[in-house]
Amino acid sequence: MIRRFSYDEPHRRLRVTFTSGDVYDYAGVPPEVEAAFRAAFSKGRFFASDIRDRYPYRRVEVSVTESS
């Protein structure tokens, strides 16, 4: 589900790249949530329960296969 992610602590922005290639930014994510996400055994499960639908987001990049 999740290919990789990065965190911009000063802006509290979590950027998540999914295995589909789609990239989303999640705003207002506290550092402790990012740390727990990084430490989680199952990134997908943690994302679904603790990030998705809890923070505002925007799509920043669409996978090449979808836009073709």
HUGI-V726829 format. One record per residue. N is the residue number from 1. RES is the residue in one letter. SS is DSSP state (A for helix, B for strand, O for the rest). PHI is phi in whole degrees, -180 to 180 (999 if undefined). NEAR is the number of other ideal C-beta (glycine too) atoms within 8 Angstrom. Layout:
n = <N/N>
res = <RES/RES>
ss = <SS/SS>
phi = <PHI/PHI>
near = <NEAR/NEAR>
//
This chain:
n = <1/2/3/4/5/6/7/8/9/10/11/12/13/14/15/16/17/18/19/20/21/22/23/24/25/26/27/28/29/30/31/32/33/34/35/36/37/38/39/40/41/42/43/44/45/46/47/48/49/50/51/52/53/54/55/56/57/58/59/60/61/62/63/64/65/66/67/68>
res = <M/I/R/R/F/S/Y/D/E/P/H/R/R/L/R/V/T/F/T/S/G/D/V/Y/D/Y/A/G/V/P/P/E/V/E/A/A/F/R/A/A/F/S/K/G/R/F/F/A/S/D/I/R/D/R/Y/P/Y/R/R/V/E/V/S/V/T/E/S/S>
ss = <O/B/B/B/B/B/B/B/A/A/A/O/B/B/B/B/B/B/O/O/O/O/B/B/B/B/B/O/O/O/A/A/A/A/A/A/A/A/A/O/O/O/A/A/A/A/A/A/A/A/O/O/O/O/O/O/B/B/B/B/B/O/O/A/A/A/A/O>
phi = <999/-111/-84/-163/-153/-140/-134/-106/-62/-57/-100/52/-113/-104/-104/-117/-106/-90/-62/-71/100/-68/-124/-128/-106/-111/-97/75/-80/-68/-57/-69/-71/-62/-64/-67/-62/-61/-83/-64/-65/-109/-63/-62/-65/-63/-57/-63/-91/-121/-124/-57/67/-112/-130/-64/-141/-146/-80/-110/-156/-105/-59/-61/-67/-75/-84/-79>
near = <6/11/6/6/10/6/10/9/7/4/6/11/10/16/13/13/10/11/6/7/13/11/11/11/11/13/11/7/12/7/8/6/11/12/8/10/14/6/5/9/2/6/10/8/8/12/13/8/5/9/13/5/2/5/9/6/8/7/8/7/7/8/9/7/7/9/6/4>
//
